[in-house]
Amino acid sequence: MEVGRLAEAQQGLMAAKASIEKEGLVDSIENANVVFTLARIHRERGELDSALALFEQSLSLTAKCVGSESESYASKLHQIA
């Protein structure tokens, strides 16, 4: 994906994350999914340390919300690999 599109996507995701936090849904699967997508953007840009931290946060939230045996958790692990 081109750099301009990544920046645009990141802006949209940051707005979604702010909305989720405003609604008090920090520990939600929705937030886990937004954080996961932000991690993918960081990985695409080559910002691997940031991406790893966000992937870990997303996996932690996903496990907390739906369990580490869930399809959502397994899907995220597969996409990280």
Legacy VTK file of the C-alpha trace (Angstrom):
# vtk DataFile Version 3.0
C-alpha trace
ASCII
DATASET POLYDATA
POINTS 81 float
0.000 0.000 0.000
1.340 3.448 -0.807
2.481 5.780 1.969
-0.328 8.320 1.500
-2.966 5.637 1.796
-1.318 4.248 4.926
-1.374 7.696 6.537
-5.033 8.114 5.597
-5.905 4.698 7.003
-3.981 5.420 10.188
-5.863 8.695 10.691
-9.186 6.926 10.352
-8.145 4.209 12.771
-6.891 6.725 15.317
-10.271 8.490 15.129
-12.031 5.162 15.643
-9.763 4.358 18.594
-10.503 7.752 20.183
-14.222 7.120 19.771
-13.919 3.659 21.318
-12.002 5.091 24.268
-14.545 7.914 24.680
-17.311 5.305 24.879
-15.378 3.475 27.600
-14.818 0.410 25.418
-11.038 0.168 25.842
-11.274 -3.512 26.814
-13.391 -4.524 23.819
-12.927 -6.709 20.781
-13.585 -3.624 18.656
-10.568 -1.908 20.210
-8.509 -5.083 19.777
-9.360 -5.089 16.072
-8.475 -1.408 15.616
-5.161 -1.886 17.434
-4.430 -4.945 15.269
-5.009 -2.979 12.084
-2.786 -0.168 13.365
-0.101 -2.783 13.996
-0.381 -3.964 10.401
0.139 -0.386 9.184
3.256 -0.023 11.337
4.575 -3.335 9.999
3.915 -2.218 6.421
5.943 0.936 7.073
8.812 -1.099 8.508
8.218 0.217 12.046
8.663 -3.247 13.517
9.112 -2.356 17.199
5.888 -0.341 17.168
4.113 -3.052 15.214
5.174 -5.746 17.667
3.964 -3.735 20.673
0.599 -3.135 18.993
0.248 -6.786 17.933
0.916 -7.843 21.527
-1.640 -5.345 22.836
-4.224 -6.572 20.341
-3.639 -10.217 21.220
-3.900 -9.434 24.922
-7.189 -7.584 24.426
-8.535 -10.337 22.203
-7.672 -13.015 24.762
-9.290 -10.945 27.495
-12.479 -10.366 25.471
-13.072 -13.664 23.699
-10.376 -16.050 24.939
-7.126 -17.336 23.529
-8.904 -20.384 22.109
-11.221 -18.242 19.964
-11.252 -18.046 16.188
-10.532 -14.315 16.411
-7.362 -14.912 18.448
-6.207 -17.707 16.122
-6.847 -15.542 13.066
-4.751 -12.716 14.477
-1.886 -15.092 15.270
-2.020 -16.471 11.740
-1.941 -12.985 10.207
1.049 -11.964 12.328
3.120 -14.947 11.201
LINES 1 82
81 0 1 2 3 4 5 6 7 8 9 10 11 12 13 14 15 16 17 18 19 20 21 22 23 24 25 26 27 28 29 30 31 32 33 34 35 36 37 38 39 40 41 42 43 44 45 46 47 48 49 50 51 52 53 54 55 56 57 58 59 60 61 62 63 64 65 66 67 68 69 70 71 72 73 74 75 76 77 78 79 80
